[in-house]
Amino acid sequence: MEHILEHCQNPWKNTCHGEQIKLYIQFKGETIPICEHCWNKIAEQDTEW
């Protein structure tokens, strides 16, 4: 049986495949995983949700 790891699905950097999931966000009605590296970048931005 193959174990499939969840990977980052950062909507602003769709090339990320990080597996160290930090948290999940709601984006366009879906719950998506965000890795630690991407979350640090997103958190630094002045983006309104």
Secondary structure, 3 states (H helix, E strand, C coil): CCCCCCCCCCCCCCCCCCCCEEEEEEECCEEEEEEHHHHHHHHHCCCCC
